[in-house]
């Protein structure tokens, strides 16, 4: 959708720039059935309909980090001993922070399909988190789907706010991701 508007002020015609509307993305959580390979976008797309949808996430923060290692010259007879010969990256580490406002009836881990949701030991299989990035113009810009595979929870803190009368619990859960796979037209 393109929006163009203009107005006149003091004889000067002014126009707003052409913009494309931003559509809200959706973040959906699926459990992966046994036998579904989480290593390629094609196998994930093909089996997405057979996966059980267990909920949605209010907010997702993705941290990607890696270290850069260096190889130094150690030969003391060289002109510049200790000089960096080569720099090379390590493998990336992906960490997700998942936030959801939790109602009194259910916490975040229960939304992921765990019975009680208070103990990390309840997670006995990795999860799959699917983020669909909507397109303002699907004919020219394809919808992009990002799969976060082999997701394991690291922490499960609960924050109770007794000042409010609505008994809401806000939860921010940290998880480690095995791999990130992007598919342009899912």
C-alpha positions as CSV (number, residue, x, y, z in Angstrom):
1,X,0.0,0.0,0.0
2,X,1.5,3.4,-1.0
3,X,0.3,6.5,0.7
4,X,0.7,9.9,-1.0
5,X,-0.7,13.0,0.5
6,X,-0.2,16.7,-0.1
7,X,-1.3,20.1,1.3
8,X,-0.8,23.7,0.4
9,X,0.6,26.2,2.9
10,X,1.1,29.9,1.9
11,X,1.0,29.1,-1.8
12,X,3.7,26.5,-1.5
13,X,2.6,23.0,-2.3
14,X,4.1,20.4,0.0
15,X,3.9,16.6,-0.4
16,X,4.5,13.8,2.1
17,X,7.0,11.2,1.0
18,X,5.7,8.0,-0.5
19,X,5.9,5.3,2.2
20,X,5.0,1.6,2.5
21,X,2.9,0.6,5.4
22,X,4.5,-1.7,8.0
23,X,2.7,-4.9,8.8
24,X,3.0,-6.7,12.1
25,X,5.1,-9.8,12.2
26,X,3.9,-12.9,13.9
27,X,6.0,-15.1,16.2
28,X,4.6,-18.6,16.5
29,X,5.9,-21.5,18.6
30,X,5.7,-25.1,17.3
31,X,6.6,-28.5,18.8
32,X,8.6,-30.6,16.4
33,X,7.3,-34.2,15.9
34,X,9.8,-37.1,16.1
35,X,11.5,-37.7,12.8
36,X,11.3,-34.1,11.5
37,X,14.8,-32.9,10.5
38,X,15.5,-29.4,11.8
39,X,18.5,-29.0,9.4
40,X,17.0,-27.5,6.2
41,X,14.4,-24.9,5.3
42,X,12.7,-27.2,2.8
43,X,12.1,-30.0,5.3
44,X,10.8,-27.5,7.9
45,X,8.4,-25.9,5.3
46,X,7.2,-29.3,4.2
47,X,6.4,-30.4,7.8
48,X,5.2,-27.1,9.2
49,X,1.5,-28.1,8.7
50,X,2.0,-31.3,10.7
51,X,3.7,-29.5,13.6
52,X,1.6,-28.6,16.7
53,X,1.2,-24.9,17.3
54,X,1.6,-24.3,21.0
55,X,1.4,-20.5,21.3
56,X,2.6,-17.1,20.3
57,X,5.2,-14.7,21.8
58,X,4.7,-11.1,22.7
59,X,8.4,-10.1,22.3
60,X,11.5,-11.8,21.0
61,X,15.0,-10.5,21.3
62,X,17.7,-12.3,19.3
63,X,21.3,-12.0,20.3
64,X,24.0,-13.1,17.9
65,X,27.6,-13.1,19.0
66,X,31.0,-14.6,18.1
67,X,34.6,-14.0,19.0
68,X,37.3,-13.0,16.7
69,X,40.5,-15.0,17.2
70,X,43.9,-14.0,16.0
71,X,47.0,-15.9,14.9
72,X,50.2,-14.1,15.8
73,X,53.8,-14.4,14.6
74,X,55.9,-15.8,17.3
75,X,59.2,-16.0,15.6
76,X,61.6,-13.7,17.5
77,X,63.9,-13.4,14.5
78,X,61.2,-11.7,12.4
79,X,61.1,-7.9,12.3
80,X,57.7,-7.6,14.2
81,X,57.4,-10.6,16.5
82,X,53.9,-10.8,18.0
83,X,52.3,-9.2,14.9
84,X,48.9,-10.4,13.9
85,X,49.2,-12.7,10.9
86,X,45.5,-13.6,10.5
87,X,42.2,-12.9,12.2
88,X,39.4,-15.5,12.0
89,X,35.9,-15.7,13.5
90,X,34.5,-18.4,15.8
91,X,31.2,-20.0,15.2
92,X,28.2,-17.8,16.2
93,X,26.2,-18.2,19.4
94,X,22.5,-17.5,19.2
95,X,20.5,-16.6,22.3
96,X,16.8,-15.8,22.4
97,X,15.1,-13.7,25.1
98,X,11.4,-14.5,25.0
99,X,9.0,-12.2,26.8
100,X,5.3,-12.7,27.5
101,X,2.9,-11.2,29.9
102,X,1.5,-14.3,31.7
103,X,-2.0,-14.6,33.0
104,X,-2.6,-16.2,36.4
105,X,-3.8,-19.4,34.7
106,X,-0.7,-20.2,32.6
107,X,2.9,-19.3,32.5
108,X,5.3,-19.2,29.5
109,X,6.7,-22.7,29.8
110,X,3.1,-24.1,30.0
111,X,2.4,-22.2,26.8
112,X,5.2,-24.2,25.3
113,X,3.4,-27.4,26.2
114,X,5.1,-28.2,29.6
115,X,2.8,-29.5,32.3
116,X,3.7,-27.4,35.3
117,X,6.1,-24.9,33.7
118,X,8.1,-24.2,36.8
119,X,11.0,-26.6,36.3
120,X,13.4,-26.5,33.3
121,X,13.7,-30.3,33.5
122,X,10.2,-30.6,32.0
123,X,11.7,-29.7,28.6
124,X,12.8,-33.1,27.2
125,X,12.9,-32.1,23.5
126,X,14.1,-29.1,21.6
127,X,11.5,-26.6,20.4
128,X,11.2,-24.8,17.1
129,X,10.3,-21.1,17.0
130,X,9.1,-19.6,13.7
131,X,9.0,-15.9,13.0
132,X,7.1,-14.8,9.9
133,X,8.2,-11.3,8.7
134,X,5.2,-10.0,6.7
135,X,5.7,-8.1,3.5
136,X,3.9,-4.8,2.6
137,X,3.9,-5.9,-1.1
138,X,4.0,-9.7,-1.4
139,X,4.2,-9.6,-5.3
140,X,7.6,-7.8,-5.2
141,X,8.9,-8.6,-1.7
142,X,8.4,-12.2,-0.5
143,X,7.3,-13.0,3.0
144,X,10.4,-14.1,5.0
145,X,10.2,-16.9,7.5
146,X,13.0,-17.4,10.1
147,X,13.3,-20.8,11.9
148,X,15.1,-20.9,15.2
149,X,15.8,-24.7,15.6
150,X,17.0,-26.8,18.5
151,X,15.8,-24.3,21.1
152,X,16.5,-25.2,24.7
153,X,15.6,-23.0,27.7
154,X,18.5,-21.7,29.8
155,X,16.6,-19.8,32.5
156,X,13.0,-19.5,33.7
157,X,12.7,-16.5,36.1
158,X,9.2,-15.3,37.3
159,X,8.5,-11.7,38.4
160,X,5.4,-11.2,40.5
161,X,4.0,-7.7,40.8
162,X,1.8,-7.6,43.9
163,X,1.2,-3.9,43.6
164,X,-1.2,-4.4,40.7
165,X,-4.6,-5.9,41.3
166,X,-4.7,-8.0,38.1
167,X,-2.4,-10.9,39.3
168,X,-0.3,-10.8,36.1
169,X,3.1,-12.4,36.0
170,X,5.7,-11.1,33.6
171,X,8.2,-13.6,32.4
172,X,11.3,-13.3,30.4
173,X,12.9,-16.6,29.4
174,X,16.3,-17.1,27.9
175,X,17.0,-19.9,25.4
176,X,19.9,-21.2,23.3
177,X,19.4,-21.8,19.6
178,X,21.2,-24.5,17.7
179,X,20.7,-23.0,14.2
180,X,19.0,-20.1,12.4
181,X,17.4,-21.0,9.0
182,X,15.8,-18.3,6.8
183,X,13.3,-19.1,4.0
184,X,12.3,-16.3,1.6
185,X,8.9,-17.5,0.5
186,X,7.3,-19.6,3.2
